[in-house]
């Protein structure tokens, strides 16, 4: 099954990204696809929040556990299919915790008969809001932490861009 996600920003109405991703993918794979599609430093903290119809934050799915007593889930341990079921399901993707900034993410469509090996950007419009990079170590090239490479996940630059129309009438 493939999810077709729409990603928008409350900061800039010109900004749009649409990403197709397999339902068996982890939230970490989706996080990396979003980060690459906007050109952000992937070493910064980020979280997804399940959302209701009014964009209220629900369960957190985070990049790394900051508090042992938290009931948050880890991105690399949960899959999209476990929390996304149908078109109109919503997420909030927070890419800037200190500024409380993020993207609104909504499922536009679900293709149950399709599969994808890796995420695909099908629409790019506008520039992403500027990312504020927090440098906890006094080194301009280093973020809060470094993500270890995972051979099962796509590498930087491996994300494809293609025209939505080339995927057929379902989209």
N, C-alpha and C positions, 0 to 999 in steps of 0.2 A: 504494500500500500504506500502511496506517495501523498505527502501533504504539500499543498501550495500555500505558502505563507506570504502575507502582505505585512511590510514593516514600515511604519511611519514615525515621524518625530513631532512632538508638540512644539518644538522650537522653530521648525522651518516647514511650512506647508508644501514646499517644492521638493522635499526629500521623500523618496520612495524607493524601497527595495522589495523585490519579490524573489523568493527562494523556493525551489522545489527540493524536498528532502525525503528520504525513505523513512517510513514510520519506525523501522527497527533501529534507526540511528539514535545515539545518545544525545542528551542535551549538550554535552561537551562538543560533539561534532557540529551541532546547530550553532552553538556559541562561536566556534571557530569560523564557521561559514559567514555569520553576521560580521564578525570582526574583520575578516578578510574583505568582505564586500564593501566595507566603509573605510578600510585602510587604517584601522586602529592598532595600537600597541597591544598585543595579546597578553602581556605580562601584568595587566591591571585587573583589579578585582571586578567581578561581574556576577549577576544573579538573574535568574528568571523567577517570576512570580506567577502562579496560576491566577487568573483574573475572572471576575464575574462580568456580566453584561454592562456594568457601569464603570468598569476599569478599576474596581476595588482589588487590592492585593490580597492574595490568599497564600497558600503553601509556597515556601521559598525553595528553590533549587539552585544551589550556590556552587561556585567554582571550587572553593575550599572552605572547610569548616573552621570558623573563627572562635566558636564557643562549644565546648564539649557538651553542654546541656541543651544546645539548640535542637529543635526538631526539624531543622532544614535537611534537605536531601542533597547529595552530591551529583553534579552534572555528569560525571563519568560513570555513575552507578545506576542511573535511571534512563529509560528510553522514552522517546516521544510517544510511542503507542500506549505507554502506561498512563499517560495523563491527557492526551489529546484524542478525541473521539470523532469529531465531526466538524463540518464547516461552521464558522462563526465562533468556535472556541477561541479564547483569548489568553494572551500572556503579556506580561510587562517584562521587558528586558532592561535591567538597570546596568549601565556601563560606567556610571560615575556616582559612587556611593556618597562621597562627601558633598557633592552638589545636588544630589537627589535627581539625577538626570537619567533618562532612558528612552526606549522606543516602545511604541504600542505595536503588538504583534497579533495578527488575527489569521485564522485559517480561512482562506478564500474557497478552497475546494479540496476534495479528497478523491483520489483515483485508486480504488481498491484493487484494480487489476494490473497496476503498474508497480515497477520496482526501479530503484536507482542505486548505483554503486557508490556515488558520492553526490553531495549537494550541488545544485546548479542554480546560478543567478539568472533569472529570466527577464528581469527588468531592473534597470538602474536609472534613477532620475534624481537630479539635484545633488548637492554636496552634503555630506554628513555633517552634523554639528561637530564643532571642534572638540577633540578629546583632551581633557586635562590630565596630563601624565603626572602621577605622584611618584616622586623619586625618594624612597625611604633610605637610600644608601649613599646619597651625595654623588651619584654617577649619572650623568645625563642619558646614558645608554641603557640604564637598568631600571626596571619597574619595581613593584613590591616583591615580586617573585618571578621565577622563570618556570614556564610550563615545560615539563619533560616531554620529549617527543614520544609519541605512541605510534608504532608501526602500523597499527590497524586503522589509524585516522589519516585523512589526507594531509599532505604536506602543503606548506605555504606555496601559493602559486598553482595549486592543483585544482582550484575551484574554476569551473567552466562558466562562461557566459554564453547564452544563446537566446534566440528569438523564441518567444512563447508560441508563436504560430507554427513553428517547425515541429512541435510536439503533438500536433493533431487537434482535432476539433474539441476534445474533452476539455481543453484548457481555454 
